[in-house]
């Protein structure tokens, strides 16, 4: 699974991990870290919006977290 970091979310850090891909939408796991607070939720967005977020640099792939293990497990360790 690929993991992306949301640009400009200071002081919090938000990671978005692609959980499932469908024809017109993508299921995401969103992990927001703010100090010791960690919030995880699922979200669905259109494939078109997801591509636009990557193309504009709003989402940047974080290769250090892109793997088979869910991002929130790596971030919590």
C-alpha positions in Angstrom: 0.0 0.0 0.0 1.2 3.5 -0.8 1.3 6.1 1.9 1.2 9.8 1.3 1.9 12.8 3.6 -0.5 15.8 3.5 1.5 18.9 2.7 1.3 21.9 5.1 -0.7 20.4 8.0 1.5 21.9 10.7 1.8 21.3 13.6 -0.1 18.1 13.0 1.1 15.5 10.6 -1.4 13.7 8.4 -0.8 10.5 6.5 -3.1 9.0 3.9 -2.9 5.4 2.9 -4.6 3.8 0.0 -6.6 0.9 1.3 -8.7 0.0 -1.7 -9.0 1.2 -5.3 -12.3 1.0 -7.3 -13.2 2.2 -10.7 -14.3 5.7 -9.7 -13.3 6.0 -6.0 -10.5 5.3 -3.6 -10.8 4.2 0.0 -8.3 5.8 2.3 -7.0 5.3 5.8 -6.3 8.8 7.2 -4.0 9.0 10.3 -3.6 12.4 11.9 -0.8 12.9 14.5 -0.9 16.0 16.7 1.5 15.7 19.6 0.4 12.7 21.5 -3.0 12.7 19.9 -3.6 10.2 17.1 -6.8 10.0 15.1 -7.5 7.4 12.5 -10.5 7.2 10.2 -11.5 5.9 6.8 -12.6 8.1 3.9 -13.7 7.7 0.3 -12.8 10.2 -2.4 -13.1 10.1 -6.2 -10.2 8.9 -8.2 -10.2 12.2 -10.0 -9.8 14.2 -6.8 -7.1 11.9 -5.5 -5.1 12.3 -8.8 -5.5 16.1 -8.6 -4.1 16.0 -5.0 -1.0 14.1 -6.2 -0.5 16.3 -9.2 -0.7 19.6 -7.3 1.6 18.3 -4.5 -1.0 18.3 -1.8 -0.3 14.6 -1.3 3.4 13.5 -1.4 4.3 9.8 -1.4 6.3 8.9 1.7 8.3 5.9 0.6 9.6 5.2 4.1 6.0 4.3 5.0 4.7 2.7 1.8 4.7 -1.0 2.4 2.3 -3.9 3.1 2.0 -2.9 6.8 -0.7 -0.2 7.5 0.8 3.2 8.1 -0.9 3.8 11.4 0.8 0.6 12.8 4.2 1.9 11.8 3.5 5.4 13.1 2.3 4.0 16.4 5.3 1.8 17.0 
